[in-house]
Amino acid sequence: MSDSTPQHQDQLPAHLNPKNYPQTRTHPSLNIHLTLTYTPLNPQTHINTISSPSAGANLLFLGTTRDTFDNRPVTTLSYTTYPILAFKTLMDIAENAVKEHGLLGVSIAHRLGEVPVGECSIVVGVSAGHRGGAFRGGEEVLEQCKERVEVWKREVFGDGGSEWRANGERDRDGNLR
């Protein structure tokens, strides 16, 4: 029996069961939208969510699975999370960015489960009145997500090996912290 059968899924803890996703949280008055999902991410959804007539700048970042890591061929990444903690951290990050950078909207979505090479694992969208706030705020949101959010990934290599990693163990240039 394969791992994807309904019987196997019913045996998973609720927070690991793909049937319980997507899960979302919003803060309507700050135009914050957060999603954890096992399905492919659609960047246009996030632009549509944060765009407004007051926003002169809409910024979208897509984090995708690349085909190598430390000169080893990567076949896929697999992500897991504890959503109660992840949503609390994501909301804190988004609220702080809105206040600090005057953002008019924030959308953060993280994919869970298997994410093949070339597909998005994270989408961060922000809008602001001007590009400066959007660029600074978007970068801060992404960096804070990588450093703080309770999401863990397993890199699966072409040679059959795999390694678990915390997102925050590397900086924005891929160097160990």
ABEGO torsion letter per residue (X at the ends): XBAABAAAAAABBAAABAAAOBBBBBBAAAGBBBBBBABBBBAAAAAAAABBAABABBBBBBBBBBABBGGBBBABBBBBBBAAAAAAAAAAAAAAAAAAAGBABBBBBBBBEBBBBGBBABBBBBBBABAAAAAAAAAAAAAAAAAABBBBBBBBBAAGBBBBBBAAABBAAGBBX
